Amino acid sequence: MKKFIPYEKLSKKERRLLNAGRRGSWGALNPVTRVPPDPKIYNRAKQKRRTGDNERFSAFSRYLRLAIWG
């Protein structure tokens, strides 16, 4: 059986070991707070997604121009 030594008198190494043993695991829970994105803030990725639709339309219109006017 180990002799009791007050926490304040433990060495730095022993305190680290003791603190690490007291700390638990979060398991599957992530402690980082998550906040949904604010819809009022400008989102550049949203704009990129919309331009992709326009490119498809422009490619289709180019195809029609070639088909109609040769």
Distance bins in CASP14 RR format, pairs under 12 A and 6 or more apart:
PFRMAT RR
TARGET T0000
AUTHOR 0000-0000-0000
RMODE 2
METHOD distances of the structure
MODEL  1
2 10 0 0 0 0 0 1 0 0 0 0 0
2 14 0 0 0 0 0 1 0 0 0 0 0
2 18 0 0 0 0 0 1 0 0 0 0 0
3 9 0 0 0 0 0 1 0 0 0 0 0
3 10 0 0 0 0 0 1 0 0 0 0 0
4 10 0 0 0 0 0 1 0 0 0 0 0
5 11 0 0 0 0 1 0 0 0 0 0 0
5 14 1 0 0 1 0 0 0 0 0 0 0
5 15 0 0 0 0 0 1 0 0 0 0 0
5 18 0 0 0 0 0 1 0 0 0 0 0
6 14 0 0 0 0 0 1 0 0 0 0 0
6 15 0 0 0 0 0 1 0 0 0 0 0
6 18 0 0 0 0 0 1 0 0 0 0 0
7 14 0 0 0 0 1 0 0 0 0 0 0
7 15 1 0 0 1 0 0 0 0 0 0 0
7 16 0 0 0 0 0 1 0 0 0 0 0
7 17 0 0 0 0 0 1 0 0 0 0 0
7 18 1 0 0 1 0 0 0 0 0 0 0
7 19 0 0 0 0 1 0 0 0 0 0 0
7 22 0 0 0 0 0 1 0 0 0 0 0
8 14 0 0 0 0 0 1 0 0 0 0 0
8 15 0 0 0 0 1 0 0 0 0 0 0
8 18 0 0 0 0 0 1 0 0 0 0 0
9 15 0 0 0 0 1 0 0 0 0 0 0
10 16 0 0 0 0 1 0 0 0 0 0 0
10 17 0 0 0 0 1 0 0 0 0 0 0
10 18 1 0 0 1 0 0 0 0 0 0 0
10 19 0 0 0 0 0 1 0 0 0 0 0
11 17 0 0 0 0 1 0 0 0 0 0 0
11 18 0 0 0 0 0 1 0 0 0 0 0
12 18 0 0 0 0 0 1 0 0 0 0 0
12 19 0 0 0 0 0 1 0 0 0 0 0
13 19 0 0 0 0 0 1 0 0 0 0 0
13 20 0 0 0 0 0 1 0 0 0 0 0
14 20 0 0 0 0 0 1 0 0 0 0 0
14 21 0 0 0 0 0 1 0 0 0 0 0
15 21 0 0 0 0 0 1 0 0 0 0 0
15 22 0 0 0 0 0 1 0 0 0 0 0
16 22 0 0 0 0 0 1 0 0 0 0 0
16 23 0 0 0 0 0 1 0 0 0 0 0
17 23 0 0 0 0 0 1 0 0 0 0 0
24 31 0 0 0 0 0 1 0 0 0 0 0
25 31 0 0 0 0 0 1 0 0 0 0 0
26 32 0 0 0 0 1 0 0 0 0 0 0
35 41 0 0 0 0 0 1 0 0 0 0 0
37 43 1 0 0 1 0 0 0 0 0 0 0
37 45 0 0 0 0 0 1 0 0 0 0 0
37 46 0 0 0 0 1 0 0 0 0 0 0
39 46 0 0 0 0 0 1 0 0 0 0 0
43 49 0 0 0 0 1 0 0 0 0 0 0
43 50 0 0 0 0 0 1 0 0 0 0 0
44 50 0 0 0 0 0 1 0 0 0 0 0
44 51 0 0 0 0 0 1 0 0 0 0 0
45 51 0 0 0 0 0 1 0 0 0 0 0
45 52 0 0 0 0 0 1 0 0 0 0 0
46 52 0 0 0 0 0 1 0 0 0 0 0
46 53 0 0 0 0 0 1 0 0 0 0 0
47 53 0 0 0 0 0 1 0 0 0 0 0
47 54 0 0 0 0 0 1 0 0 0 0 0
48 54 0 0 0 0 0 1 0 0 0 0 0
48 55 0 0 0 0 0 1 0 0 0 0 0
49 55 0 0 0 0 0 1 0 0 0 0 0
49 56 0 0 0 0 0 1 0 0 0 0 0
50 56 0 0 0 0 0 1 0 0 0 0 0
50 57 0 0 0 0 0 1 0 0 0 0 0
51 57 0 0 0 0 0 1 0 0 0 0 0
51 58 0 0 0 0 0 1 0 0 0 0 0
52 58 0 0 0 0 1 0 0 0 0 0 0
52 59 0 0 0 0 0 1 0 0 0 0 0
53 59 0 0 0 0 0 1 0 0 0 0 0
53 60 0 0 0 0 0 1 0 0 0 0 0
54 60 0 0 0 0 0 1 0 0 0 0 0
54 61 0 0 0 0 0 1 0 0 0 0 0
55 61 0 0 0 0 0 1 0 0 0 0 0
55 62 0 0 0 0 0 1 0 0 0 0 0
56 62 0 0 0 0 0 1 0 0 0 0 0
56 63 0 0 0 0 0 1 0 0 0 0 0
57 63 0 0 0 0 0 1 0 0 0 0 0
57 64 0 0 0 0 0 1 0 0 0 0 0
58 64 0 0 0 0 0 1 0 0 0 0 0
58 65 0 0 0 0 0 1 0 0 0 0 0
59 65 0 0 0 0 0 1 0 0 0 0 0
59 66 0 0 0 0 0 1 0 0 0 0 0
60 66 0 0 0 0 0 1 0 0 0 0 0
60 67 0 0 0 0 0 1 0 0 0 0 0
61 67 0 0 0 0 0 1 0 0 0 0 0
61 68 0 0 0 0 0 1 0 0 0 0 0
61 69 0 0 0 0 0 1 0 0 0 0 0
62 68 0 0 0 0 0 1 0 0 0 0 0
62 69 0 0 0 0 0 1 0 0 0 0 0
62 70 0 0 0 0 0 1 0 0 0 0 0
63 69 0 0 0 0 0 1 0 0 0 0 0
63 70 0 0 0 0 0 1 0 0 0 0 0
64 70 0 0 0 0 0 1 0 0 0 0 0
END
